[in-house]
Each structure stands twice: as C-alpha cells, then as structure tokens.
Amino acid sequence: MPSPDLHSHSTASDGTLSPTALVRRAREVGIEVLALTDHDTTAGLAEAGRAAHACGVRLIAGVEISVTWSGRTLHVLGLGIDPETACLHAGLSRLLEYRAWRAEEIGRRLARHGIVGAYEDAKALSSGRLIGRTHFARVLVDRGLARDLKDVFNRFLVHGKPGHVAGEWATLPEALEWIRAAAGQAVIAHPARYKLTRTKLLRLIGEFRECGGVGLEVVSGSHGRDEIQTFAALAREQRLLASAGSDYHGPGHPWLELGRLPPLPPGCTPIWSTWADVDPSADAPPAALA
C-alpha cells in the first residue's frame, strides 16, 4: 500500500479544499491513510471522518500546533489525538483567540502601508473561520501585489515587513502536554524550514523528547532530496520515529501536491509502524496525480 500522508490542511484552517473534498482527493490519488492536521484547530475532523468512512480512507485525527521556542515559531503535529480532550480543547481555544487578534492586527498594519481592506478580504476567503497568514497572502496575490504566496511572505509577512506580527504561541511543554493528554503522538513538523544550526536543532530535539515527543517529519512537501536524507539520518541518530506528510493546502499551493510523497529513506522507523491496522512496510510512493 502507499505511504500514509500525515500532514494536510482543509478550509477549517488555511487549506483551500473542504475536509470532504480533501479526503476524496486523497482517495482519488491512492492514499489510504491520511492525517488532517489543521493549524490550531480540530474543527474539520468530524466532517473529514464522515467522508473517510464513506470512501474507505483511514483518517488519522490530527492537529498542527503553533509553538514559540527560543524566540521563533515552530510547528508540532499531534497525530492520533482525541479531539474531545478538555486539555487540548482549552489550549487550542487560547491559540485561536490569539489568531483572531493577530489577523485583525495584520490587517491594521497593512492598512497603514496603503493596503486597505486586506483583513476583510482575508476573512471572506476563510469563510469566517480561522484567518491565517496564507489567507492574506492569497489576497495580495489576487490584487497583483505579489507574484505568488512565497513572494507575499518574503515582502509583506515576515520579520521587518509591513504585515509582520510576532507570534505568541504555546510553549513546547504546553503543546506536548496537550497532545499527550489527548493520547496522541507529537512530531516536529517540516524541520528544514526553521533553518536551525545543528546545535540548536539538537537542543530542540532534546527538549522535545524530554516533554514526550516521539517523531520527526522526515519527508515533507517543503523538504528537498538532500534535506530528506539529512533528517532521516537525524531521526535514526536521535531514535525518533519518522513521519511523512505533504503539508498539502490544496491545488496550486507551492508545496508538494497530494499523492506525490517519496518513500521514507531506508533505516527509518515509520511512525505508523506503531499503529494497529496500518502496514508497517508501506513505504512505496503513492500514485501520482492523473
């Protein structure tokens, strides 16, 4: 069977496909095990679960939690969570309140630089749900102010740019406490994106493991071939389970398209090898898009 895809997003956060459409697309491209990991919310899981049951996909209930660590923003995936867990629900509610304020503040800062109405347009794109920076990026691309989403982030939404607002997220111990309370497994998402030195990366992994973290996203839609090999070696060295996820946000997103994950490198222990009813040898690449 194809490798599971354990990192994806729907319209419950900043993806462009509804939970139902996302699951159906996964089925169309041959993915049999899919994790829905929306940013700081589990709101799409119930709908995704119904769709998964209808089309024969095994859905892994997940979430991608925003974390502030050593002055920077990191993302930690919680896989196999119980979304009804009170501790998790309370923690995510706090982050969503901050996200709502941050979205308004991004809109105010952009307006001060002559980009008026960006918040209202971003809110419309999100259907009034969680408003993320990706929604603002799509607005600015649609207005012709940038070539693509990556260009928007570089010119408008990162440190020192007009729409940047520093994150105030969960601490690493908090995020892992929520995931563990929800009976989930914690995974460091797309580690190459943080551009950490090896010393800082090892410090992060050490703290992560001390808090109960178990996995590293070795294969990611934003990882190149060399980065996959680097993080495969690190997962083996640090005795972390290896995860794989496209970080799919919908058609046209700059990361990997759904269904095109390469296999985990040899010697990695797949995180799904610890799960019942998932073939631990499932390391062949999923079917390509038609």
C-alpha positions as CSV (number, residue, x, y, z in Angstrom):
1,M,0.0,0.0,0.0
2,P,1.1,3.6,-0.5
3,S,2.8,5.5,2.4
4,P,0.4,7.4,4.6
5,D,0.2,11.2,4.2
6,L,0.3,12.6,7.8
7,H,0.2,16.3,7.2
8,S,-2.6,18.1,5.4
9,H,-4.9,21.1,5.7
10,S,-8.5,21.9,4.9
11,T,-10.7,25.0,4.9
12,A,-11.0,24.5,8.7
13,S,-7.7,26.4,8.8
14,D,-5.8,27.7,5.7
15,G,-6.4,25.0,3.1
16,T,-8.5,25.5,0.0
17,L,-10.4,22.2,0.0
18,S,-13.2,21.3,2.4
19,P,-12.5,18.4,4.7
20,T,-14.8,16.2,2.5
21,A,-13.1,17.3,-0.8
22,L,-9.6,16.8,0.8
23,V,-10.4,13.2,1.8
24,R,-12.0,12.4,-1.6
25,R,-8.9,13.8,-3.4
26,A,-6.7,11.6,-1.2
27,R,-8.7,8.6,-2.2
28,E,-8.5,9.5,-5.9
29,V,-4.7,9.6,-5.8
30,G,-4.4,6.3,-3.9
31,I,-3.8,7.5,-0.4
32,E,-5.3,5.0,2.1
33,V,-4.2,6.7,5.4
34,L,-4.5,10.5,5.7
35,A,-4.0,12.7,8.7
36,L,-5.9,16.0,8.8
37,T,-3.7,18.4,10.8
38,D,-5.2,21.9,10.6
39,H,-3.5,24.8,12.3
40,D,-4.5,25.1,16.0
41,T,-8.0,23.6,15.4
42,T,-9.8,20.3,15.2
43,A,-12.9,21.8,13.6
44,G,-12.6,19.8,10.4
45,L,-12.2,16.4,11.9
46,A,-15.8,15.4,12.2
47,E,-16.6,16.2,8.6
48,A,-13.4,14.5,7.4
49,G,-14.2,11.4,9.4
50,R,-17.6,11.0,7.8
51,A,-16.1,11.4,4.3
52,A,-13.3,9.0,5.1
53,H,-15.8,6.4,6.3
54,A,-17.8,6.8,3.1
55,C,-14.8,6.4,0.7
56,G,-12.6,3.9,2.5
57,V,-9.8,6.2,3.7
58,R,-8.4,5.7,7.2
59,L,-8.4,9.2,8.8
60,I,-5.8,9.9,11.5
61,A,-7.2,12.7,13.7
62,G,-4.5,15.4,14.0
63,V,-3.7,19.0,14.6
64,E,-0.7,21.3,13.9
65,I,0.1,23.3,17.0
66,S,1.9,26.6,16.8
67,V,4.8,26.8,19.3
68,T,7.1,29.6,20.4
69,W,10.5,28.2,21.1
70,S,13.8,30.1,21.6
71,G,12.2,33.3,20.1
72,R,10.9,31.6,16.9
73,T,7.7,29.9,15.7
74,L,7.8,26.1,15.3
75,H,5.0,23.7,14.4
76,V,4.3,20.4,16.2
77,L,1.9,17.8,14.8
78,G,-0.3,15.8,17.1
79,L,-1.2,12.5,15.5
80,G,-3.9,10.1,16.6
81,I,-5.4,12.6,19.0
82,D,-8.8,12.5,20.8
83,P,-10.1,15.9,19.7
84,E,-12.7,15.9,22.6
85,T,-9.9,16.0,25.3
86,A,-10.6,19.0,27.6
87,C,-7.0,20.0,28.0
88,L,-6.4,20.1,24.2
89,H,-9.6,21.9,23.5
90,A,-8.8,24.6,26.1
91,G,-5.3,25.1,24.8
92,L,-6.4,25.4,21.2
93,S,-9.1,27.8,22.1
94,R,-6.5,30.1,23.6
95,L,-4.4,29.9,20.4
96,L,-7.5,30.6,18.2
97,E,-8.3,33.7,20.3
98,Y,-4.8,35.0,19.6
99,R,-5.1,34.1,15.9
100,A,-8.3,36.2,15.7
101,W,-6.5,39.2,17.2
102,R,-3.4,38.7,15.1
103,A,-5.4,38.6,11.9
104,E,-7.0,42.0,12.8
105,E,-3.6,43.4,13.6
106,I,-2.1,42.2,10.3
107,G,-5.0,44.0,8.6
108,R,-4.3,47.2,10.5
109,R,-0.6,47.1,9.8
110,L,-1.1,46.5,6.1
111,A,-3.7,49.3,6.0
112,R,-1.1,51.7,7.5
113,H,1.1,50.9,4.4
114,G,-1.7,51.6,2.0
115,I,-3.1,48.1,1.6
116,V,-6.7,48.7,2.7
117,G,-9.3,46.1,3.3
118,A,-7.0,43.1,3.4
119,Y,-8.5,41.8,6.6
120,E,-12.0,41.9,5.3
121,D,-10.9,40.1,2.1
122,A,-8.9,37.5,4.1
123,K,-11.9,36.9,6.3
124,A,-14.1,36.3,3.3
125,L,-11.6,33.8,1.9
126,S,-11.6,31.9,5.2
127,S,-15.4,31.8,5.2
128,G,-15.2,33.5,8.7
129,R,-13.2,30.6,10.2
130,L,-9.6,30.7,11.3
131,I,-7.8,33.5,9.4
132,G,-4.2,32.7,8.7
133,R,-1.3,34.5,7.0
134,T,-1.9,32.3,4.0
135,H,-5.4,34.0,3.5
136,F,-3.7,37.4,3.5
137,A,-1.1,36.1,1.0
138,R,-3.8,34.9,-1.4
139,V,-5.5,38.3,-1.1
140,L,-2.3,40.1,-2.0
141,V,-1.6,37.8,-4.9
142,D,-5.1,38.3,-6.2
143,R,-4.6,42.1,-6.0
144,G,-1.5,41.8,-8.1
145,L,0.8,42.9,-5.3
146,A,3.0,39.8,-5.4
147,R,3.8,37.0,-7.9
148,D,2.9,34.1,-5.6
149,L,2.4,33.1,-2.0
150,K,6.1,32.8,-1.3
151,D,6.7,36.3,-2.7
152,V,4.0,37.7,-0.4
153,F,5.6,36.2,2.7
154,N,9.0,37.5,1.8
155,R,7.8,41.0,1.0
156,F,5.0,41.6,3.5
157,L,4.6,39.0,6.3
158,V,8.0,38.1,7.7
159,H,10.0,39.9,10.3
160,G,10.7,43.5,9.4
161,K,8.0,43.7,6.7
162,P,4.7,45.7,6.8
163,G,2.3,42.9,7.9
164,H,4.5,41.0,10.3
165,V,3.1,40.3,13.7
166,A,5.3,38.3,16.1
167,G,3.8,35.0,17.2
168,E,2.8,34.4,20.8
169,W,2.0,30.7,20.8
170,A,2.1,27.7,23.1
171,T,5.4,26.8,24.8
172,L,6.9,23.4,23.8
173,P,5.9,21.8,27.1
174,E,2.4,23.1,26.8
175,A,1.9,21.8,23.3
176,L,3.2,18.4,24.1
177,E,1.2,18.2,27.3
178,W,-2.0,18.8,25.2
179,I,-1.0,16.2,22.7
180,R,-0.1,13.6,25.3
181,A,-3.3,14.3,27.3
182,A,-5.2,13.6,24.0
183,A,-3.4,10.2,23.7
184,G,-1.6,11.5,20.6
185,Q,2.0,11.3,19.3
186,A,3.9,14.5,18.9
187,V,6.0,15.1,15.7
188,I,8.2,18.1,14.8
189,A,6.8,19.3,11.5
190,H,9.0,20.2,8.5
191,P,12.2,20.8,10.5
192,A,14.2,22.1,7.5
193,R,12.0,25.2,7.4
194,Y,13.3,26.5,10.7
195,K,16.9,26.8,9.4
196,L,18.4,25.9,12.8
197,T,22.0,25.2,13.3
198,R,22.8,21.6,14.3
199,T,23.5,22.7,17.8
200,K,20.0,24.4,18.2
201,L,18.3,21.5,16.4
202,L,19.8,19.0,18.8
203,R,18.7,21.2,21.7
204,L,15.2,21.4,20.3
205,I,15.1,17.6,19.9
206,G,16.4,17.1,23.4
207,E,13.7,19.3,24.9
208,F,11.1,17.8,22.6
209,R,12.0,14.3,23.8
210,E,12.1,15.3,27.5
211,C,8.5,16.6,27.0
212,G,7.4,13.2,25.5
213,G,7.8,14.0,21.8
214,V,8.4,10.9,19.6
215,G,8.6,11.8,15.9
216,L,10.3,13.9,13.3
217,E,8.8,14.7,9.9
218,V,11.5,13.4,7.6
219,V,9.6,13.5,4.3
220,S,7.8,16.8,3.8
221,G,6.4,18.7,0.9
222,S,8.9,21.5,1.7
223,H,11.9,19.2,2.0
224,G,14.3,18.7,-0.9
225,R,16.0,15.4,-1.5
226,D,19.1,16.2,0.5
227,E,17.1,17.5,3.4
228,I,15.1,14.3,3.5
229,Q,18.4,12.3,3.8
230,T,19.7,14.7,6.4
231,F,16.6,14.4,8.6
232,A,16.4,10.6,8.1
233,A,19.9,10.3,9.5
234,L,18.9,12.6,12.4
235,A,15.8,10.6,13.2
236,R,17.9,7.4,13.2
237,E,20.6,9.0,15.3
238,Q,18.2,10.5,17.8
239,R,15.9,7.4,17.9
240,L,12.9,9.3,16.7
241,L,10.0,7.8,14.7
242,A,10.0,9.1,11.1
243,S,6.9,10.7,9.7
244,A,5.9,11.7,6.2
245,G,3.5,14.4,5.1
246,S,2.9,16.6,2.1
247,D,1.7,19.7,4.1
248,Y,-1.0,19.8,1.4
249,H,-3.1,23.0,1.4
250,G,-4.9,22.5,-1.9
251,P,-4.4,22.8,-5.6
252,G,-1.8,25.4,-6.6
253,H,-0.1,25.6,-3.2
254,P,3.7,25.9,-3.6
255,W,4.4,22.7,-1.5
256,L,4.0,19.2,-2.8
257,E,0.8,18.0,-4.5
258,L,-1.2,15.4,-2.7
259,G,-0.2,11.9,-3.6
260,R,3.4,12.5,-4.6
261,L,5.3,11.8,-1.4
262,P,8.6,10.0,-1.9
263,P,9.2,7.0,0.4
264,L,11.0,7.2,3.7
265,P,14.7,6.5,3.4
266,P,15.9,3.0,4.5
267,G,16.6,2.5,8.1
268,C,13.9,4.9,9.4
269,T,11.2,3.5,11.7
270,P,7.9,4.8,10.4
271,I,5.6,6.3,13.0
272,W,2.8,4.3,11.5
273,S,4.6,1.1,12.4
274,T,3.4,1.6,15.9
275,W,-0.3,1.7,14.8
276,A,-2.7,-1.1,14.6
277,D,-4.2,-1.9,11.1
278,V,-1.5,0.1,9.2
279,D,1.0,-1.9,7.2
280,P,4.4,-1.0,8.6
281,S,6.1,-1.8,5.3
282,A,4.0,0.8,3.4
283,D,6.9,2.8,2.0
284,A,6.2,2.8,-1.7
285,P,5.3,6.3,-3.1
286,P,1.6,7.0,-3.5
287,A,0.2,7.0,-7.0
288,A,0.9,10.2,-8.9
289,L,-1.9,12.6,-9.8
290,A,-3.6,11.8,-13.1
